Amino acid sequence: MIRTPRRRREEPLDHAELTRLLPAPGDPELSSDRLNRLEEHLMTEIRNRTFDTAPDTSPGASTGAPPAGAHAGDRAPRPARRSGRRPVLVGAAAALVLAAAGVAGLAGGSGGSGRAVAPPAGAVPAPVVQVVRGSTAGLAGAVADISGAAARAELPEPGPGQFLYVRSEVSWLVSWEGADGKNRSYVDAIHPREVWMSPDGDKGWLMEPYKEAVDRDGITLDDPEGGERTLNSPSYDYLRTLPTDPDLLLKKIYDETGGMGNGPDQQAFSTIGDLLREQVVPPKLAAGLYRAAARIPGVVLVDDSVDAAGRHGVAIARTDEADGGRTEWIFDRETYTYLGERTVQTRDVEGIKAGTVKGHTAVTDRAVVDAVKQRPAGLGDGPPSA
């Protein structure tokens, strides 16, 4: 688990003195804003996942950069203690590592300018949508409907030796700096990814053949050391131990994530989103998490959003004031079931224009199966096509 310690400043910094003492900075391959965004996405999407044992997916292994949800910046180094891993981190993490690698790896390909003349392979221009204004009007009623549907959901209960299976369609931002020095926003083409996890979180498998760092047959998520389970590195068994009362849940989330991310409120919202995105969450806990999220300052209702599979729905959303990205959890208008997630830029930030869709997911299947790489009936046994 990656934790960002609280920043402490005992004396005001003399920036003029620092400027005089320190050498002049070089010309980085990535802008500082991009590096910060890369780190924030990493903290949100990958902090629950340790890459030490996942082949070719660690931020420092073959890419030298953080994932496309892994964003580099001025954070403290990862603690030496190894923590448990979580499936959502792998896919988002791998996607983000590759995105960052795509940016860094392209530098120098412009014949001396140090900038790329072509976008990353496989990337497509990021979609731009109209930013629909969110409001607290109707939020309470929508959350009541969503939490009620979640509490009544009949989800599969894994037995001994079985695995939780989640299939999604995903796409993540790949920012690219062209030869003219201007940033362009590209994203991965929407593609499938599948995860299998044992209820205790100690065994698992990831298949995301679109990603070069993930073999066509997938990579193991096994955690033979059995890391500690927390909000930031949960397992299904761990989720079953959490309180379902929204006030108790929210207090636990704020207490355990203090000092992380872009402020306590944004981090609390991100933590809940992480728990929901690529997990099979016990029904009563899911209901409690939705009610807890509605109590976080800044959370609004968005009347229309679209997931990565093109399905429209209403959304519970919050804007990260640090970078202007609004994360939207999307729910079916009729059944109020969770569909997926979208992150939209709400204001122009260093080449990323307002309305740019920076992240897109859609959960297409959740099930219990008897082994890794086994799919529910009807999905077949071959690897998903990208």
N, C-alpha and C positions, 0 to 999 in steps of 0.2 A: 504494500500500500504506500502510495506516495503522499506524504504530508508536507504542506507548506507551512513552516513555522510563522508565528506572528512576527511582523517586522517591528523592531524596537529602535527608537532613535533617542539617544540620551542627550545629544547636543545638536543644534542646528548645523547643517552642512554648509561650509563656505565653498560655494560652487566656483567662484573665481579662483580661489586658492587651488582647488582640485584641478581646474583647467590648466593652471600654470605648472603644476607638479606632474600631471599625467601626460604621456605622449599623445600626439594627435591621433585620433582614430583613423583606421583605414577605410576603404570603401567596401562595406560588407556585401555579400552576395544577396542577402535578404534584408529588407528594411526592418528597422526596429519595431515598427508597428506590426509588421507581419510576424516577426519572431514572437512578439507578445501574444498575438492572437493564436499562433501555433501552440504556445505553451498553455494558454487558457483552455484551448480545446483538449489538449492532452490531460490537463488536470481534471476536466469534466468527464472525458470519455475513457481515459486510460489509467486514472489514478488507482483504480481498483485492481489493476492487472500488473503483475511482475513479469517482465520480458526476459528475465535472466536465463530461463530454460527453453523459451520458444525459439525454434530455429529461424534465424535471419529476420526476426521481427523486432529486435530490441532497438531503441532509438539510437544507440551508438554503434550497432553492429555493422551493417553494410551501408547505411545511409548517412550516418554522421549527423542526422537531424531528427527532430521529434516527429511523431506521427501527425497525420492530417487531423487529428484531434489531438495530437501531441504537439504542443507548440513551445518552442524554445524561448527562453527569455532570461530574466535575472533571478530565477527562483533558486532556493537552496537545493543542494544535491540530494538525491534519494537516500534515505537511511539505509544502513547496511542490512538491517533486519528484513528478512524476506517475509512477505505477507501472502495471503491467499489470493488466488486469481479469479477473475470473473469474466464470463464469456463476452459481455458487451464491450469490454475493454479490448479484447483481442481484435475484433473486427474493426471497430472504430480506430483502435490504435494502429493496426496494420494499415488501414486505409490512410490514416493521417501520416504515418511514417513515410509511406510511399509518396504521398502528396508532397511532403516536405522534400523528400529525396528527388522528386521530379523537378522541383524548383531549383534546389542546390545543384543537382547533377547537370542541369542545362546551362548553368553559368559557364562562361568561357567559350560557348559554341558560336559566338558571333564574330569571330575573327579579330579578337583583340579588344573588343569593347567590354568583355566580361559579362555580357547579357545575352540571353537566349534570343534566337530569331524565330523559334517555333514553340508552340505550347507543348506540354508534356504529352507523350504518346498515350492515346486512348482517352484523352480528356476532351470535353466538349464545352462550348461556351456556357457559362452559368445562366440558368433561366432568371429572368427579371420579372417580378410580379408587382401589382399594385399593393402597397402596404395598407391593409384594411385596419382602420383604427379600432383599438380594443377599448372596452369599457367595463366598469364594475357592475353596470346595470345588467341584471339577468344572471350575474355570476352565481349567486347563491342558489337560484333555482336550477341552473344547469348542473352545478356540482351535486345537488341533491339527486338529480336524475342519474348522473354518471356514477356516483357512489352507490346508489341503490341498485343499479344494474350490475355493478362489480360485485356487490355482496351476494347477489342471487346467482352469479355465474356458476356453472357446473364445470369445473376444471378437472383435468385428470390428476389423480393422486399417485405419485410414483411408489412402486413397491421395491423390495430388496433387489439389488442388482440391476434396476432399471435406470433409464436416463431421460432427462427432460430435453425435449427437442424444440428448437425455435428456428423458423425460416423467415428471413426478411429480404426486402429489396432495399438497397442502400446507395447513397451517393454523397461524397464529401468534397469540400472546396479544395481546389488546387490553384492557388494564386500564382500568376506568372508575370515576370517583368520582361517586357519586350526590348528590342534593340534601341528604341527611342527613350528608354528609361521609365516608361509609363506602365503601371500595373494593369493587367487584364484579369478578369475573373473567369476561371475555368473550373469545371467539376468533373469528377469521375462520371462516366456513363452509368446510369442506374443499373445495378447488377445484383445477383442473388448472393446471399451468404447464409450459412447454416451452422448452428452450434448444437452440440450435445454436451450435457453436463450431468454428472451424478448428483443426487440430492445433497450429499455432503460437500460437494465442490472439489473433491480430490481427483476426479477423473473427468476427462472431457476431450472434445475434438472440434476443430474448426475447419470448415470448407468454404473457401472464397476464391475460386480459381481465377477470377478476374485479376487478382493481385499477384504480381510476380514473386513476392516474398512468401506466398502460400502455394505449396505444391498442389498440383491438380487433385491429388488424393487427400489433401488437407494436412494439417499439423496437429500435434497432440497438445492438449491443455492440461495434461496430467500434472498433479501437484503432489508428488510422493511425500513431501515433508508435512503436508496438511497444515497450511498456514492458518493463522488466526482469522476467524470470521468476524467482520464488522460491517457497519453500514457501507463502507467503501470497498469491502471485499466479501460480499455476502454469498451464501449458498441458500438453496431452498430450505434446508433444515434450519439454518440460522433465521431466515425470514419467519419461520413458524414460531420462533421464540419472541418476536417483537410484540409490543403492545398494539392494540388496534384502536385505542382511544386517540383521537387526533391531537389533543393537547399533550398527552404523554409522548406521542410520536414526535411532535414538533420540538418539544423540549429536548428529547434525545438527539434529534438531528442537529439542532443548534449547538448543543453541548459538545458533540463528537466531531463537528466539522468547523469549529471555531478557528479562525485564522487562515482558512483555506479560501482560494478563489477570490472573486471580486466583491467581497463584502458578505456578511452573514446571511442576508436575505437571498441574494442571488445564489449563494452556495447551497442553501437549504433547498431552493427550487431545483437546482441542478442535481442534487443528491437524490431527490424523489424521482426525477426524470430518469436517472441512471438505474434506479431500482425497478422502474416500470418498463424500460425500453426493450430489454432482451432477457426477460425472466418469465417464469410461470409463478405469479405471486398469489399466495393464498387469498381467497375472495374477501374475507373480512379485513385483512390487512390492506388490500388494494383500496377498499372503500375508505378506510381510515387515512390512507396516504392522500387520496384526492381531497378529502375534507381538510386535512392538515395543510395542503398546498394552498387552498382557498384563503387561508388565514395569513399567508405571507404577504407583507406589504408589496404593492406593485403588481400583483397578479390580476389579470383581467380576462374577460371573455372576448374571443374573436369570433364573429358570426360565420366566417367562411375561411377554410384552409384546405389544402390538398396534400395528401400523402404521396409517397414515391410511386404508388400503384395507380395514381390518378383518382383516388376516392376522395370526395368532398365530405367535409364535416365541420362541426363547431370545434373550437379549440380553447383550452386553458393555456394562457401564455404569460410570459414575463420577459421584459427587455433588460438585458445586461447593460447598464448605463456606462460601463467602462468601454465597451466596443460597439454598442449600438445594435447588437444581434438580438433578435427576439425569438425565443424558443417557444414553439407551439405544440402542445400535445393534442392530437386530433382524435375526435370521437364521432362515431356514426350518429347522424341526426335522429334516427328512429330507434335504434337499439341501445345507443350510448356506449357501445363497446369501443375499446381502444383500437385505433387503426394504425397510428404511427406518429411520426414527429417531423416537424419542419423548422428550420432556422432561417429567418429572413433578416437582412440588414435593414435597419430603419433609418439610417442616415449615411451620407457619404463618408467613407473612411479610407484614405490612402488608396484610391483606385478601385475600391469596392463600392459600387453605387447603391443608393437606397433602393430597396426592392429585390436585390440580388439574393437568390436562394443559396445559402451557404451549406446547408445540410438537409438531407431528405431521407426518411426511412418509412417503411411500411411492413408491418408484421403480417405475414400471409398464412402462417400456420404455427400452432403450438400443440404439442402432443407429448405422450409418454411412450417410449420405445424400449426394446429389450437390449439394445447394444448400440455402440457408437457406429456411425455411418449407416445405420438402419433408418429408413424413413417410414412415415405412416402410410397405410394402404392408400394407393392411388397416386403417390408421388414418384414411384419407381426407385430403382437402386443406383442409377447412374449419377455422376456429378451434375450439379445444376449448370445449365447453359448460361453464359454471361450475356 
